[in-house]
Amino acid sequence: MKNIVNRAKSIALVVVAGILMFACSQALQVSYDYDSSVNLKQFKTFKVESEHNMETDPLLGSELNRRRLGDAVVEVMQSKGYKLDQNNPEIIVRFMTDVKDRQQVRSNNMYSPYMWWYGGGNNISTYNYQESRFILNIYQKNSDKMIWQGWASGKVKAPTKKDDRETMVKNTMTDILRTFPEATLDTYSRK
């Protein structure tokens, strides 16, 4: 009997942990693409700016959020070993945001062998939401060609406090740049 109770407790604990992990998981999906013909580990300096010729969302693309995005990208790139160089950077990191209206359709089939008794049918519901995208494009300065692109997309709920907004933006930029290689140290220079 104790064995069954202990096993039930273990199963309940695993189920609760799984639910908590699912509830705490990030709502954003992160991905990237790159030019395989370019050695991304050769670069050491960068500059950050907003993407050119792009329409911005009035909220996500506001001056406040552009500043937050730029500061977050600078902080993450520097933590990866890159040096900020406004005058002669080897790579330029450009960022942009946008919001798209999306709709999710759900169908709950309620057919059963006892449909004649309980009734049955198909219950269809729709759910409207906005999907936000944060996009980082990295260009090689010499040729101005894109060499790497990373993005995060999903449903974003605006945090309530200023610190929470900055933390959310920094965490998002960290997630996007996670696959971008760290800067290699120059073995001939001394610091």
Secondary structure in CASP SS format (residue, H / E / C, confidence):
PFRMAT SS
TARGET T0000
AUTHOR 0000-0000-0000
METHOD secondary structure of the structure
MODEL  1
M C 1.00
K H 1.00
N H 1.00
I H 1.00
V H 1.00
N H 1.00
R H 1.00
A H 1.00
K H 1.00
S H 1.00
I H 1.00
A H 1.00
L H 1.00
V H 1.00
V H 1.00
V H 1.00
A H 1.00
G H 1.00
I H 1.00
L H 1.00
M H 1.00
F H 1.00
A H 1.00
C H 1.00
S C 1.00
Q C 1.00
A C 1.00
L E 1.00
Q E 1.00
V E 1.00
S E 1.00
Y E 1.00
D E 1.00
Y E 1.00
D C 1.00
S C 1.00
S C 1.00
V C 1.00
N C 1.00
L H 1.00
K H 1.00
Q H 1.00
F C 1.00
K C 1.00
T E 1.00
F E 1.00
K E 1.00
V E 1.00
E E 1.00
S E 1.00
E C 1.00
H C 1.00
N C 1.00
M C 1.00
E C 1.00
T C 1.00
D C 1.00
P C 1.00
L C 1.00
L C 1.00
G C 1.00
S C 1.00
E H 1.00
L H 1.00
N H 1.00
R H 1.00
R H 1.00
R H 1.00
L H 1.00
G H 1.00
D H 1.00
A H 1.00
V H 1.00
V H 1.00
E H 1.00
V H 1.00
M H 1.00
Q H 1.00
S H 1.00
K C 1.00
G C 1.00
Y C 1.00
K E 1.00
L E 1.00
D C 1.00
Q C 1.00
N C 1.00
N C 1.00
P C 1.00
E C 1.00
I E 1.00
I E 1.00
V E 1.00
R E 1.00
F E 1.00
M E 1.00
T E 1.00
D E 1.00
V E 1.00
K E 1.00
D E 1.00
R E 1.00
Q E 1.00
Q E 1.00
V E 1.00
R E 1.00
S E 1.00
N E 1.00
N E 1.00
M C 1.00
Y C 1.00
S C 1.00
P C 1.00
Y C 1.00
M H 1.00
W H 1.00
W H 1.00
Y H 1.00
G C 1.00
G C 1.00
G C 1.00
N E 1.00
N E 1.00
I E 1.00
S E 1.00
T E 1.00
Y E 1.00
N E 1.00
Y E 1.00
Q E 1.00
E E 1.00
S E 1.00
R E 1.00
F E 1.00
I E 1.00
L E 1.00
N E 1.00
I E 1.00
Y E 1.00
Q E 1.00
K C 1.00
N C 1.00
S C 1.00
D C 1.00
K E 1.00
M E 1.00
I E 1.00
W E 1.00
Q E 1.00
G E 1.00
W E 1.00
A E 1.00
S E 1.00
G E 1.00
K C 1.00
V C 1.00
K C 1.00
A C 1.00
P C 1.00
T C 1.00
K C 1.00
K H 1.00
D H 1.00
D H 1.00
R H 1.00
E H 1.00
T H 1.00
M H 1.00
V H 1.00
K H 1.00
N H 1.00
T H 1.00
M H 1.00
T H 1.00
D H 1.00
I H 1.00
L H 1.00
R C 1.00
T C 1.00
F C 1.00
P C 1.00
E C 1.00
A C 1.00
T C 1.00
L C 1.00
D C 1.00
T C 1.00
Y C 1.00
S C 1.00
R C 1.00
K C 1.00
END
